[in-house]
Structure formats: C-alpha cells, structure tokens
C-alpha cells in the first residue's frame, strides 16, 4: 500500500512538472525570448496560408524586445503583416538564409499571395529593430514588400536590415505613405538585393533622411534609388545589372540634399541592346542637391558600336539646383547633360577620371546655365589629357594672411 501511495505521488509530481514546463515554454515564447513561428502553426511549404501564425508572432512581441525566428521555408502571405508601434521597439526578425531568384531549401521566404498591389510587411513606428537573413518575394503581384510608416507623434527610425533580398514587386522598400510623415528615417542596410522591381528603395516623405547602404546588388530594376522626397543617403559598393536608372532625385533641399555614392559599378555589358543605363537623373524640387560619386566604373564598353538615340543618353542627367562631383572614375560613353535655369544652375566637377571612346570635351552637353570643370583627365591608358572648363568668371575674394576673421557676427 505504501508503495502504491508513493507511485501516485510520483505520478502527480511528474504531471505537475509537465504542466509547469509547458507554462514556462509558453511564457518563454511570449516574453523576452525566442518566438518560433512554427510553434504558432506556420507550415512554410508554399501552399498553406501562414499569415495568421506570423501575425500572431508579431503581436506577441512586447516592449522589452523579443526575437522572432522564421525557419527555412516558403511562407505564403495573403494579407498585409503589420508590426505595430511599441511592439517593434528593440526586437529582431530573423530568417535562416536568403538568396535571390530561387527559393533554395535552406532559405526563409515570405511570399505574397494576396491582392494585386498589396503590401507584404508594414512596419508602423518601430525603432531599434533588426530584420535579417530573409527573402521578400512579391510573386509578381505585390505593390510594396516592406513599408516603413509612422503615426503622428512617433518616428520610425534607428532600425537595421541585413542580408535581405527583395524581388518581383513594384517597390522593394518604401519609406512613408505620405509626404508629411515625420522621421521615417535613419536606417542601416547591409547586403541588400533588389531584383525585378520598379523601384528598389523609394522615399516619399520630406524627412526621409539619413540612410546608409553597404553593398547593394541590383538586377532588372527600373530605378534602384528613387527619392521622390528626402535624401541624405550614403551607398558603399553597389553593383548594377540590367537596370534602367540608378539614382533619381526629385527631393533634396536644405534638410535632405546630400547623396554620396562610393564604388558604384555597372557589372554587365549592354551588347546587343538598344537601351542603356543612366546613373543619375536629378531635378530636385527644392533646387538643392549635392551628389558625389567616388570610384564609379562604367562597363558600357560597346557604346561606340551601337549609337542609337537611346544608347547616346548621358550617364548623368543633371537638372537645376544640382551639383554633381565625380572622382577617380572610369567613363566609356557620353558623360553628362547639364540643364540649369537662371535661378538655379546645373554644375559638374570631375577630378582624376579616365575617358574611353569619347574625349572629355565631347562628353558633356549643357545649356546656358550649365557649368562644368573637368580636371586632371586621363585616357584609358592613363595618359594625361587637358582640362575642359566652362565656368563663370568670378573674381576670388582674397584676405590678408594676418587679417582678423571677417564675416562672422561678433557676440
């Protein structure tokens, strides 16, 4: 009898321990620890609708910060996933791998299968959030793959995105829904692929500023960086294949007028095609954009064999209020067209660049208010060429070396 009594107590304790363990695991998943979407019912076979399970994971994230794990698989999404204010502050959404073009078994893919023109993931007022190691597949139906927006009184800023691929949609990443949104800004992007998109990165708000990209691979995009508004972006190392336009500037201005591009390279030749790349089209509505490229490499080596009207488009289309600086770069085709106005000129300055198939003096066209200085030029064999300058004659202001500071108001 005593042994039976002991066994009953043992079984009760084991049952209680199992219940307690289940409770702890559930708390683990909904507090400060890992939330695996598979534990919430996600399948990831490309057929099941995983929208509800992933949205539940996003809803469970609390203000203390948690990590959502999206294991390898194809997750079919039929309605917009929403990461809301507060919930997304200081959290991580982590996949298990990414690759463009093809859904390899060891990658994590969110695939849109909702209405035409819909949004896959909408992030509202988040901060301190990381998204990494995933594919966003628009399935040739999505309008926007990742939308950053913010309600009045909040910001959507200080977030980072790593090793992500965006493809088969109208827009890869869009900052803001309206021009007046505040602080959809201050994002870090690393190892980003934009493929088969109308716009890779689209900014729609005036305060869409302070973006840094470290390595961008763009394939088959109409426009890679599209600044309808905003600006202040730095891109380090970008590779382009079969894109129409790299950088479009309609925004700029005193608060958002700087664009710095380092080591942008056209990867593939355009042999046999009637179209060609353009790198810049800048017509800022606030007539202030400072654009600088360092180490640009133009691979359009066959330009001389196909000089159709489309192929003779200049690499850089510089409009009123734009100053473009090019340094230590390689050009194999017509360089720039400068179109200024009496109120806002268009200007180009190059330093230490080499020219193939076209000489510096033949490489730039301008109207009355377009000005340029092409200095320290080289041939493709790095033999020096003469400077080419069209610039207003403005007498310098020379101050005596020992003179006190001038022009600064005295307190």
N, C-alpha and C positions, 0 to 999 in steps of 0.2 A: 504493500500500500504506500509506504514511504517513497519507494522508487517511482511509482506511478505519479504520486503527487509532485515529485521532483521533475519528472518529464513534462507534466502540464505546465509548471512554472517556466521551464526552459523554453517550451514552445511559445508561450506567451511573450517571453522576453525577446525571442527571435522575431516574432511577428511585429512587436512594437518597434524593434530596431529597424526592420524593413520599412515600416511606415515612416519612421523618423528619417531614414536615409532618403526616401522619396521626397519628403518635405524639404530636406536640405538641398537636394538636387534642384528642385523647383525654385527654391529661393536663390540658389546659385545662378540659375539661368535668368532671373529677373532682377538681380541687384547689380553688383559690381563685377560680374564675371562674364564668362563666355556664353553667348546665346547662339546655339547651332540651329539654323532654320530647319534642318532635318528633324530635330526634336519637336518642332511645331507642325510637322506634317508636310513639309516641302518634299517633292519627289525628285525633280531635276532630270526627267527623262525627255524633255522637249515636247511632251504630249499633255501631261497633267497641267492643270491651271494652278500655279504656285503663288498667285497674287496674294491670297488671304494669309498664307503662312508667313510670307516675307513681310507683309504689312503688320502682322501681329508682332513679329520680332522688332520692327521699327517702333511700334507702340510701347513695347516693354522697356525700351531703353530709358533710363532715368537720368536726372540731372547730375548724378555722381559720376556718370561715364561708364559705359559698358562696351564690349566688343561683340559684334555680330559676325559669325562665321558663315560664309556661303561656300560649301564644299563644291568640288568639281562637279559639273553637270550643266545642263541647259534648262533654265527655269523660265517657263512660259508665263508672261505677264499680260493680263488682259485689261487692267485698269491702272491708272497712274499710282505709283507708290509715292507716299508722302512722308518725309522726315520733317517733323514739326518743330516749332520754336520750343526751347528748353530741352526737349528730348534729345536733340542732336548736339548738345554742347559738351565737348570733351569726349567724343566717342569714336569708335573705329568700325568701319565696314570692310571686312577682309575676305577676298576670294582666295582660291588656291592656285591661281595661274591665269595668264592671259596670252592671247595670240590673235593677230588679225586674220581676216579672210576665212578661217576654217575653225570649227569647234572641235579642237582636239580633246581627247578624253580627259586629260588632266588639267583642263581649264574650267573656270567658272564664268558662265554667260547668263546675263539677263536678256531675254529675247522678247521684243514687243510683239504681241498678237492682239492688240486692242484696236480701237477705231483709227481710221486713216488720219494722220496728222496729230495723233495724240502724244502726250508726254510720258516717258518711261519713269523717270525718277525726279521728283520735285522736292528740293531742299529749302525749307522756309525758316529763315532766321537762325541758321546754325552758326556755331563758332567752335574753333579748336577741334574740328572733326577731320579724320583721315579716311579716305576711300582708296583701296589699293588692290592690285592683282585680280582684275576682272575685265570682262568684255561687256560692252553695251551694244547690243545688236538691234537696229531698228527694223530689220526684216523687210526693208523697202516700204514700210508703212508709217513709221513713227515721224512725228514732226520734230520733237526735241528729245534727246536722250538724257541729258542732265540739265535741269533748270534750277538756278540759284535765284531766290527771290526773298523779299523781306517785308513784313508788315510795318506800318508807320510806327516809329519809335524804336525799331530794332535795327540791327545790322546783320549781314550775312558775310562774315569775314574771318580772316586768320584760320583758313582751312587749307588742307593739302591733299593732293591726289597723286598717286604713284602707280606706274606700270598698268595703265588703263588703255583700252582700245575702244574707239567709238566709230561705228560704221553703219552704212545702209540706212540713212535717215536724212531729213532736211538739215538739222543742226546737231552737232555733237554736244557742245557745252554752250549754254546761253546764260548770260548774266543779266537778270532783271526781266520783268514783263513790261514795264513802262519806263519812260524817260525820267520820271521824277522819283524813282526809288532811291533811297539813300544806302550807300555802303554795301552794295553787292560787289565786294572788292577784296583786295589783299589775299590773294590765293597763290599757293605754290603748286606747280605742276612739274612732274618729272617722268620721263619715259612715256610719252603720250603718243598714240597713233590716231590720226584722223583719216578715214578711208571712205571714199564714195559718199561724200556729204556735199550739200550745197554750201554750208558754212561750217568750218571746223569749230572755231571759237567766235561767238557772236556777243557783242556788248551793246546793250540797248539803253543803259542809264548814264546820265551825265557824271555821276560819281562812281562809275565803274572804273576803278583805278588800281594801280599797284599790283600788277600780275607778273609772275616770273615763271618761265618755261625753261626747263633743262632737258634737252633732246626731244625734238618733235619729228615724227615721221609722217608725212602727208602723201596720200595716194589718191588720185582721181577725185580731188575736191574742186568745186568751183572757186571758192575763196577759203583760204586757210584761216586767216585772222581778219575778222570783219568788225571794225569799230564804227558802228552807227553813231555811237556817242562814247564818251570816256577816252581813256588812253593810259599813259604811264605803264608801259609794258617792256619787259626785257626778255629776249629769247636767246638762249645759248645753244647753238648747234641744232639746225633744222635741215632735214633732207626732203627734197620735193621730187615727186614722180607723177607726171601726167596731171598736174593741177593747172588751172587757168590763171589764178591770181594768188599771190602770197599774202599781201597786206593791203587792206582797204581802209582808208581813214576818211570818215565823214564827221568825226567828233573833234577831238583835240581841245585846244583852248588853254587859258591861263592855268587852270587847275588840273589839266589832263593832257598836256601837249607834248610829251616826250615818248619816243619809240626807239629802243636800242636793240639792234639785231647783230649777233655775233656768229660768224661761221655758218651762214646760210648757203646751202649747196643744192644746185639742180643736179639730180642724180642721173636721169636718163636723157638721151638724145631725142630730138623730135623728128628724126629722119622719116620721110615719107608722109608727114602730116602737114596740113595746110595751116593749122593753128600753132600758137606758141605761147610760152609762159609770159606773163607780166609779173613783175615782183612787187611793184607799188603803184597804187592809184590813190593819190592824196588830194582831196578837196575839202579841207576842214571847214565846217560851217562857222566856227569861231575864228577862222583865218589865223590860226597859230598851231603849227605842228613842227616840232624838231625831230627829224628822222635821221638815224645814223646806222649804217651797215659797215661792219668791220669783217674783212675776210670773206666776202661774197665770191662764189665761184659759179660762173655761167657756163653750163655744159652744152649750150646750143651751138655746137661746132659746125653744124651743117647749114647754118643760116644762109651762107653765100650760095648754096645750091638750090635754094627754094625761096626766092624773094617775092612771093605773092603779097598782096596788101596786108593780109592777116599776119604774115611772118615778119613784116617790117615794122610792126608795132614796137615802140621803145620799151625797154625793160622797166623804166621808171616814168610814170606819168605824174608830173609834179604840178599841182594847181596852186591858186592864190593862197598866200599865207603859209606856204610850206618851204622849209629849208631842209635840203637833203645833203648829207655828208657821206661820202664813200671813201673808205680807206683800205689799202692793201688788198685789192680785189682784182678779179680776172673777168674781162668782158670780151665776148666773141661776136657781138651783134650790136645794133643801134642801142645807145645807152639811155637817153632821156629826152623827153619833151617837156618844156617849161612854158606854162601859160599863166602869167600873172595879170594883175589889174593895176590901175593907177593907185588904188587904195591899199592893195596887198600884193606884193611881188612874189614871184616864184624863184627860188635860187638853188643852185647846185654847187658843191665844193667837192672835188676829188683830190686825193693825195696818194702817190705811190701805187698807182693802178696800171695794169697792163692791158693792151688792146690788140685783138687779133681780127683780121679780115676787114676791119674798118679803122680808120685813123681817128684820133681824138677830135680833130677839127670837124670830121664828118659825122661824129657820133651823137651830137646834141643839136636839137632844134629849139627855137624859142621865139616868143613874140616880143613886143616892145618892152614888156615888163618882166621878162625872164632873164635872169643873170646867172653867170657861171664862172668858176675858176677851176680849170683842170691843170693841176700842177704835179711836177715830178712824175711824168708819164713814161711808160716803157712799152716796147714792142713785146711780142710773145717770146722773143729770145732775150728779153730783159735788157735791150739796148735803149738808152735814154731817148726820149722824144721831147720836142719843145712844149712849153706850157701853152695852153689855149685859154684866153681870158676875155670875157665880156662882162664888165663890171662898172658901175657908176664911178666917175672920178670925184672922190670925196677927199678933201684935204684932211690929213690927220691932225688931231689936237695934241700938241707936244708940250709937256710941262717940264719946267726946270727940275733937275735931279734933286736939288736941295729945297724945293718949294714945299710949303706945308700942304696937307691934304685939302683938296677942294671938292666942292660938290656934295659934301656930307653935312647935313644940318648940325649946327652947334647946339647942344642942350642948354 
